[in-house]
Amino acid sequence: MDFSLGSTSLSSFVPTLAIPSLDIIIVAGIFIVFLFDALRSGAAHAGAVTLSLAVLYMLLDALPSSALLASYAAGIASTYAQIGILGVLFVLAFLLTNRIIDGGFAESGGFLQAILAALGATAAILVLWHSLPQLMALWDFNALINAIFAEGYRFWWILASLGLIAFARASA
């Protein structure tokens, strides 16, 4: 059966679907992980991640002037070693933050709560990613995502992510 329309085929009327960039797949993957986690167990983990990223940023700011670790931190030049330190500090901040706020969120939430928590956590991760040159050296997103999470919008994204997490908690 031929669906051609004279000299033009039907496929010329259907826009070509471009394969999404790897950046969009990464952002969507982060969102989907938090969405399924929030559907399963509520917004507590997304809230803990969002708040632990703020704590991580404060820890990284204080690390170069810390009493015992300043000389060690200054001597680390490798990007991958710096990312390893980021990972250790993030895990520590997450465990402490999760322990602090564990009882404040519902055990499981609805779909709206899960979407809000996932959006808040995804935005917080992308803001922190764009704030740290070590992470940008690991993966530099495309120009659109870099423009959306640029330094001029960082304040608003942090405020929005905290607001989304707070609203997800309140809607439980």
Secondary structure, DSSP 4 states (H G I P E B T S, - for coil): ----BTTB-GGGTSPP-PPPPHHHHHHHHHHHHHHHHHHHH-SHHHHHHHHHHHHHHHHHHHGGG-TTTHHHHHT---HHHHHHHHHHHHHHHHHHHHHHHGGGS-SS--HHHHHHHHHHHHHHHHHHHHH-HHHHHH-PPPHHHHHHT-GGGHHHHHHHHHHHHHHHHHT-
